[in-house]
Amino acid sequence: MPIFIGYGSIINIVAAEWQLMAAEKSPPSELVSFLESLTEPHILCDRNYRILAANPAYRSKWEGSREIIGRTCYDVSHHYKLPCDQVGESCPLQRSLRSGQRERVVHLHHTPHGERFENIELSPIRDAYGDIAYFIEKIDPLPVPRSDEHARGLIGRSPTFMAMMDLVARVAPADAVVLLQGESGTGKELVANAIHQMSRRSDRPYIAVDCSGLAETLFESELFGHERGAFTGAVARKTGLVEAASSGTLFLDEVGDIPLSIQVKLLRLLETGTYRRVGSPEVLQADVRVISATHRPLAEMVEAGSFRQDLYYRLNIFPIFLPALRERRDDIVLLAESLLTRVSGTRSLKLSRDAINWLRDYDFPGNVRELRNLLERACLLTDGDEIDLRHLPAGTLDQVLRSTRKTGQKSKLTDEQLLEVAKNFPGSRKELARHLNLSERTLYRRLKELGI
């Protein structure tokens, strides 16, 4: 009995067969040849994320591993079963399909040598009809030491953290002035060092200046140097930190603490690239890249008159905000496990389920620095191979800080409670006073009465 197939069915069958042929079709040989000529790692993908070709630079880093041709880019790079945008990350392929243009992102990729931050630059390739048919993806590993990342906290996968790392990767190759803003303990100095490591000045000096630790009378001399006899006690010429950072990077930490009298001289350095040693009429030329950081609200300080507006504009050319740890909770366990391997020494320790849940819920007023301190203390308290709630400040400290933040009231602690909080709080006394909504004077007085 003859079988009749409708016209519409025939069209569907032909279309399906054409799509199958197109999916299995090899990419143009000219495109593959171009890919092979590139020195940086490159791959060629289709619209379905499938890797069609990879150049020698890319293949060499996967030598001895499972074949990559024919697999999806998200499987190879992330070990995902779904595209990046479906698991909470930014997908450059989907972004390029929407924009029709080249896209750049920073991703944390799996590699044969462990996880690495890599800069991804993806360019669309159009066919004769103007439709996007392929993508060429360039992979550029970011030269950030992994040991530092694990030891000091420059690691994460959350969208806010990866957005911050994307800005870092974009500004690092340039010489633009960068302002890092964020709470204490978020890793501003680490990010500044990462920018230096990724810059063209990476083989030159990196000089960090703690602006909060310099007295106003010594600030100018430390920064710009002085001549012999410039003031009492200046028995020899001194090289300043600006000169020490020549051809490299000068990191001004806590720039909001720079005295007004010095701010105008820093402004001159930024605007003209020149400075003078104290006691010298000679104008010196500076070749430094300036990165500054602060946890203070500089814009509000400008309005209050405690920070120069013109200096603020010069420092704020490329601002980067570092997210607080509570704003990237998805990274807490990843960070805790990475930091634990560093602070535990030769011991093999793990976190219990209760400890993990507590860490996820805790607000971490001291951010990554506090997390590291908590884990270091927990390692000393545990005699076994597991860190539990007993080894974390899950009692008085947590309850008091939560209650104080919710009510906004001054803490009414008993002497016993204050002793427990002071013993367990990982930050400074100044930070503790702020979190308890107490004045520093009141806190110091009570601690003194308790013999601390």
C-alpha positions as CSV (number, residue, x, y, z in Angstrom):
1,M,0.0,0.0,0.0
2,P,1.6,3.3,-1.1
3,I,2.4,5.9,1.6
4,F,1.7,9.5,0.8
5,I,3.7,12.2,2.4
6,G,2.5,15.8,2.4
7,Y,4.4,18.7,1.0
8,G,4.9,20.3,4.4
9,S,6.3,17.1,5.8
10,I,8.8,16.9,2.9
11,I,9.9,20.4,3.6
12,N,10.5,19.6,7.3
13,I,12.5,16.5,6.4
14,V,14.7,18.4,4.0
15,A,15.2,21.2,6.4
16,A,16.1,18.7,9.2
17,E,18.6,16.9,6.9
18,W,20.1,20.3,5.8
19,Q,20.6,21.3,9.5
20,L,22.2,17.9,10.2
21,M,24.6,18.3,7.3
22,A,25.4,21.9,8.3
23,A,26.2,20.7,11.9
24,E,28.5,18.0,10.6
25,K,30.1,20.1,7.9
26,S,33.8,20.8,8.4
27,P,34.7,24.5,8.9
28,P,36.3,26.3,5.9
29,S,39.9,25.2,5.5
30,E,41.0,28.9,5.1
31,L,39.6,29.6,8.6
32,V,41.4,26.7,10.1
33,S,44.6,27.7,8.4
34,F,44.3,31.2,9.8
35,L,43.8,29.7,13.3
36,E,46.9,27.6,13.0
37,S,49.0,30.6,12.3
38,L,48.1,32.4,15.5
39,T,50.6,32.2,18.4
40,E,48.1,32.7,21.3
41,P,45.7,29.9,22.2
42,H,42.6,30.0,19.9
43,I,39.7,27.8,19.2
44,L,37.0,27.8,16.5
45,C,33.4,27.1,17.7
46,D,30.0,26.9,16.0
47,R,26.8,28.5,17.2
48,N,26.1,25.3,19.3
49,Y,29.3,25.8,21.4
50,R,31.0,22.9,19.6
51,I,34.7,23.2,19.2
52,L,35.5,22.6,15.6
53,A,39.3,23.4,15.6
54,A,42.1,24.4,17.9
55,N,45.5,25.8,17.1
56,P,48.8,24.3,18.4
57,A,49.0,26.8,21.3
58,Y,45.6,25.7,22.6
59,R,46.2,22.0,22.0
60,S,49.6,22.0,23.7
61,K,48.1,22.9,27.1
62,W,45.7,19.9,26.8
63,E,48.3,17.5,25.5
64,G,47.8,14.0,27.0
65,S,44.2,14.9,28.0
66,R,40.9,13.8,26.5
67,E,40.3,14.9,22.9
68,I,38.7,18.4,22.8
69,I,37.5,18.6,19.2
70,G,33.8,17.9,19.0
71,R,33.2,18.8,22.6
72,T,31.5,22.0,23.8
73,C,33.6,24.9,25.1
74,Y,31.7,24.9,28.4
75,D,32.4,21.2,28.9
76,V,36.2,21.6,28.2
77,S,36.7,24.9,30.2
78,H,34.2,24.6,33.0
79,H,33.2,20.9,33.2
80,Y,29.6,22.2,32.9
81,K,26.8,20.2,31.3
82,L,25.0,23.4,30.3
83,P,26.2,26.7,28.7
84,C,27.7,29.3,31.0
85,D,24.7,31.6,30.9
86,Q,22.4,28.8,32.1
87,V,24.5,28.3,35.3
88,G,24.8,31.9,36.4
89,E,27.9,33.1,34.4
90,S,28.3,35.5,31.6
91,C,28.5,33.7,28.2
92,P,30.5,35.5,25.5
93,L,28.9,33.5,22.7
94,Q,25.4,34.4,23.7
95,R,26.5,38.0,24.2
96,S,28.0,38.1,20.7
97,L,24.9,36.6,19.2
98,R,22.9,39.4,20.7
99,S,25.3,42.2,19.9
100,G,26.7,40.9,16.7
101,Q,30.1,42.1,17.8
102,R,33.3,41.0,19.6
103,E,32.8,40.3,23.3
104,R,35.3,40.0,26.2
105,V,34.8,38.4,29.6
106,V,37.0,36.9,32.4
107,H,36.3,33.3,33.4
108,L,37.7,30.9,35.9
109,H,38.7,27.9,33.8
110,H,39.7,24.4,34.6
111,T,43.1,23.6,33.1
112,P,45.5,20.6,33.4
113,H,47.4,22.8,35.9
114,G,44.3,23.6,38.1
115,E,41.9,26.5,37.9
116,R,43.1,29.7,36.3
117,F,41.6,33.1,35.5
118,E,41.6,33.6,31.8
119,N,40.6,36.5,29.6
120,I,38.3,35.4,26.8
121,E,37.9,37.4,23.6
122,L,35.4,36.0,21.2
123,S,34.9,37.3,17.6
124,P,31.9,36.3,15.4
125,I,32.6,35.1,11.8
126,R,29.8,35.7,9.3
127,D,28.9,33.6,6.2
128,A,28.1,34.9,2.7
129,Y,24.6,35.8,3.8
130,G,25.8,37.9,6.7
131,D,24.7,35.5,9.3
132,I,27.0,34.5,12.2
133,A,28.2,31.0,11.5
134,Y,31.3,30.6,13.6
135,F,33.2,32.1,16.5
136,I,36.9,32.5,17.0
137,E,37.8,32.5,20.7
138,K,41.1,33.7,22.0
139,I,42.2,32.5,25.5
140,D,44.7,34.7,27.4
141,P,45.7,33.4,30.9
142,L,45.9,36.2,33.4
143,P,49.3,36.2,35.0
144,V,48.1,36.1,38.6
145,P,50.1,33.8,40.9
146,R,47.7,31.1,42.2
147,S,49.6,30.7,45.4
148,D,48.7,34.3,46.3
149,E,45.1,33.8,45.2
150,H,44.6,30.9,47.6
151,A,46.6,32.4,50.4
152,R,45.0,35.8,50.4
153,G,41.6,35.4,48.8
154,L,41.7,36.4,45.1
155,I,39.4,33.6,44.1
156,G,35.7,33.3,43.3
157,R,33.1,32.5,40.8
158,S,30.2,34.7,41.8
159,P,28.9,37.3,39.2
160,T,29.9,40.3,41.3
161,F,33.5,38.9,41.8
162,M,33.9,38.0,38.1
163,A,32.6,41.4,37.0
164,M,35.3,43.0,39.2
165,M,38.0,40.7,37.7
166,D,36.8,41.7,34.2
167,L,37.5,45.3,35.0
168,V,40.9,44.4,36.4
169,A,41.8,42.5,33.2
170,R,40.6,45.5,31.1
171,V,42.6,48.2,32.9
172,A,45.7,46.3,33.7
173,P,47.5,46.5,30.3
174,A,46.9,50.3,30.2
175,D,48.6,52.9,32.3
176,A,45.3,54.5,33.6
177,V,45.1,55.6,37.2
178,V,42.9,53.2,39.2
179,L,40.9,53.8,42.4
180,L,40.0,50.6,44.4
181,Q,37.1,51.1,46.7
182,G,35.7,48.6,49.2
183,E,35.4,47.7,52.8
184,S,38.3,46.7,54.9
185,G,39.4,43.1,54.3
186,T,38.1,42.8,50.8
187,G,41.6,42.4,49.3
188,K,42.3,45.9,47.8
189,E,46.1,45.5,48.1
190,L,45.9,42.0,46.4
191,V,43.9,43.4,43.5
192,A,46.4,46.3,43.2
193,N,49.2,43.8,43.0
194,A,47.3,41.7,40.5
195,I,46.9,44.8,38.2
196,H,50.7,45.3,38.4
197,Q,51.4,41.7,37.6
198,M,49.2,41.9,34.5
199,S,50.6,45.2,33.3
200,R,53.5,46.0,31.0
201,R,55.4,47.2,34.2
202,S,55.2,43.7,35.8
203,D,59.0,43.3,35.8
204,R,59.5,46.7,37.4
205,P,59.1,47.8,41.1
206,Y,55.8,47.6,42.9
207,I,55.9,49.9,45.9
208,A,53.0,50.0,48.4
209,V,52.5,53.0,50.7
210,D,50.3,52.8,53.8
211,C,49.0,56.3,53.9
212,S,47.3,55.8,57.2
213,G,50.5,54.8,58.9
214,L,52.5,58.0,58.0
215,A,52.6,61.1,60.2
216,E,51.9,64.3,58.3
217,T,55.3,65.7,59.2
218,L,57.0,62.7,57.5
219,F,54.6,62.1,54.7
220,E,56.2,64.4,52.1
221,S,59.7,63.2,52.9
222,E,58.6,59.5,52.6
223,L,56.8,60.0,49.4
224,F,59.2,62.4,47.5
225,G,62.4,62.0,49.4
226,H,64.6,64.8,50.9
227,E,68.0,66.4,50.6
228,R,70.7,66.5,53.2
229,G,70.0,69.3,55.7
230,A,66.4,69.8,54.5
231,F,65.3,69.6,58.1
232,T,66.6,68.7,61.5
233,G,67.7,65.1,61.4
234,A,68.1,64.9,57.6
235,V,71.8,63.9,57.7
236,A,71.8,62.4,54.2
237,R,69.8,62.5,51.0
238,K,66.8,60.1,51.1
239,T,65.2,58.5,48.1
240,G,61.4,58.8,48.2
241,L,58.9,56.1,47.4
242,V,57.9,57.7,44.1
243,E,61.5,57.5,42.9
244,A,61.8,53.9,44.2
245,A,58.8,53.0,42.1
246,S,60.4,54.4,38.9
247,S,59.0,52.7,35.8
248,G,56.8,50.6,38.0
249,T,53.6,50.9,40.1
250,L,53.0,53.1,43.2
251,F,50.1,51.8,45.3
252,L,48.7,54.3,47.7
253,D,46.7,52.4,50.3
254,E,44.1,54.3,52.3
255,V,44.5,57.3,50.2
256,G,41.6,59.0,52.1
257,D,44.0,59.5,55.0
258,I,46.4,61.7,53.1
259,P,46.6,65.1,54.8
260,L,45.2,68.1,52.9
261,S,48.6,69.8,52.9
262,I,50.1,66.8,51.0
263,Q,47.1,66.3,48.6
264,V,48.0,69.3,46.5
265,K,51.5,67.9,45.9
266,L,50.1,64.5,45.0
267,L,47.8,66.2,42.6
268,R,50.8,67.9,40.9
269,L,52.5,64.5,40.5
270,L,49.4,63.1,38.8
271,E,48.8,66.1,36.6
272,T,52.4,66.9,35.5
273,G,54.4,63.8,36.3
274,T,56.8,65.9,38.3
275,Y,57.9,66.3,41.9
276,R,60.6,67.8,44.1
277,R,62.5,66.3,47.0
278,V,62.0,68.2,50.2
279,G,64.7,70.9,50.4
280,S,65.6,70.8,46.7
281,P,64.6,73.2,43.9
282,E,65.2,70.5,41.3
283,V,62.2,69.3,39.4
284,L,62.3,65.5,38.9
285,Q,60.3,63.5,36.4
286,A,58.3,60.5,37.6
287,D,57.4,57.5,35.5
288,V,55.0,55.6,37.7
289,R,51.6,54.2,37.5
290,V,49.4,55.2,40.4
291,I,46.9,52.8,42.0
292,S,45.1,54.0,45.1
293,A,42.7,52.4,47.5
294,T,40.4,53.4,50.3
295,H,37.5,52.1,52.4
296,R,36.4,55.7,53.1
297,P,33.6,57.5,51.1
298,L,35.8,59.9,49.1
299,A,32.8,61.6,47.4
300,E,31.3,62.4,50.8
301,M,34.7,63.6,52.0
302,V,34.9,66.0,49.0
303,E,31.5,67.5,50.0
304,A,32.7,67.8,53.6
305,G,35.9,69.6,52.5
306,S,38.3,67.0,53.9
307,F,39.4,65.8,50.5
308,R,40.3,67.9,47.4
309,Q,37.8,67.6,44.6
310,D,40.4,68.0,41.9
311,L,42.5,65.2,43.4
312,Y,39.4,63.0,43.7
313,Y,38.8,63.4,39.9
314,R,42.4,62.5,39.1
315,L,42.3,59.4,41.3
316,N,38.9,58.3,40.1
317,I,39.6,57.9,36.4
318,F,39.0,54.1,36.5
319,P,37.1,53.1,39.7
320,I,36.8,49.5,40.7
321,F,34.5,48.5,43.6
322,L,35.5,45.4,45.5
323,P,32.4,43.5,46.7
324,A,32.0,42.6,50.4
325,L,32.1,38.9,51.2
326,R,28.4,39.0,52.2
327,E,27.6,40.2,48.7
328,R,29.2,37.1,47.1
329,R,28.0,34.4,49.4
330,D,28.4,31.8,46.7
331,D,32.2,32.2,47.0
332,I,32.4,31.7,50.8
333,V,32.7,27.9,50.8
334,L,35.1,28.0,47.8
335,L,37.2,30.6,49.6
336,A,37.1,28.8,53.0
337,E,38.2,25.5,51.5
338,S,41.1,27.2,49.6
339,L,42.2,29.2,52.6
340,L,42.0,26.2,54.9
341,T,44.6,24.4,52.8
342,R,47.0,27.4,53.4
343,V,46.4,28.0,57.1
344,S,46.3,24.3,58.2
345,G,49.9,23.7,57.3
346,T,50.7,20.0,56.9
347,R,47.4,18.9,58.4
348,S,44.5,17.7,56.3
349,L,41.4,19.4,57.7
350,K,37.9,19.7,56.4
351,L,34.8,21.7,57.4
352,S,31.8,20.0,58.8
353,R,28.4,20.5,57.3
354,D,27.3,22.6,60.3
355,A,30.4,24.8,60.0
356,I,29.8,25.3,56.3
357,N,26.2,26.3,56.9
358,W,27.3,28.8,59.6
359,L,30.0,30.3,57.3
360,R,27.4,30.8,54.6
361,D,25.0,32.6,56.9
362,Y,27.6,34.8,58.7
363,D,27.9,38.4,57.4
364,F,31.7,38.7,57.8
365,P,32.1,42.3,58.8
366,G,35.8,41.8,58.3
367,N,35.4,40.2,54.9
368,V,38.0,37.8,53.5
369,R,40.6,38.8,56.1
370,E,38.1,37.8,58.8
371,L,37.4,34.5,57.1
372,R,41.1,33.7,57.1
373,N,41.5,34.7,60.7
374,L,38.6,32.5,61.8
375,L,40.0,29.5,60.0
376,E,43.4,30.0,61.4
377,R,42.0,30.2,64.9
378,A,39.8,27.1,64.2
379,C,42.9,25.1,63.1
380,L,44.5,25.8,66.4
381,L,41.4,24.8,68.4
382,T,40.7,21.5,66.7
383,D,42.6,18.3,67.6
384,G,40.9,16.2,65.0
385,D,40.6,16.4,61.3
386,E,37.3,18.3,61.1
387,I,36.4,21.9,62.0
388,D,33.0,22.1,63.6
389,L,30.8,24.8,65.2
390,R,32.8,24.3,68.5
391,H,35.8,25.8,66.7
392,L,34.0,28.8,65.3
393,P,32.7,31.9,67.1
394,A,29.1,30.8,66.5
395,G,27.9,31.9,69.9
396,T,28.1,35.2,71.7
397,L,30.0,37.1,68.9
398,D,27.6,36.1,66.2
399,Q,24.5,36.8,68.3
400,V,25.8,40.2,69.5
401,L,26.8,41.5,66.1
402,R,23.6,40.3,64.5
403,S,21.5,41.9,67.3
404,T,23.4,45.2,67.1
405,R,23.2,45.5,63.3
406,K,19.4,44.7,63.3
407,T,18.4,47.1,66.1
408,G,21.0,49.9,65.6
409,Q,21.1,50.2,69.4
410,K,24.3,50.4,71.4
411,S,25.3,47.0,72.7
412,K,24.4,46.3,76.3
413,L,26.9,43.6,77.1
414,T,27.7,42.0,80.4
415,D,31.4,41.9,81.3
416,E,31.5,38.2,80.5
417,Q,29.9,38.8,77.0
418,L,32.3,41.7,76.2
419,L,35.3,39.5,77.2
420,E,34.1,36.7,74.9
421,V,33.4,39.1,72.0
422,A,36.8,40.9,72.4
423,K,38.6,37.5,72.5
424,N,36.9,36.2,69.3
425,F,36.5,39.3,67.2
426,P,39.1,39.0,64.3
427,G,39.3,42.7,63.4
428,S,40.8,45.7,65.2
429,R,39.4,47.4,68.3
430,K,38.3,50.3,66.2
431,E,36.3,47.9,63.9
432,L,34.8,46.2,67.0
433,A,33.6,49.5,68.4
434,R,32.0,50.3,65.1
435,H,30.2,46.9,64.9
436,L,29.0,47.3,68.6
437,N,27.8,50.8,67.9
438,L,30.0,52.0,70.7
439,S,32.5,54.9,70.8
440,E,36.1,53.9,70.8
441,R,36.6,55.7,74.1
442,T,33.7,53.7,75.7
443,L,35.1,50.4,74.4
444,Y,38.6,51.2,75.5
445,R,37.4,52.2,79.0
446,R,35.5,49.0,79.5
447,L,38.3,46.8,78.2
448,K,40.7,48.6,80.5
449,E,38.4,48.0,83.5
450,L,38.4,44.3,82.6
451,G,42.2,44.3,82.4
452,I,42.5,44.0,78.6
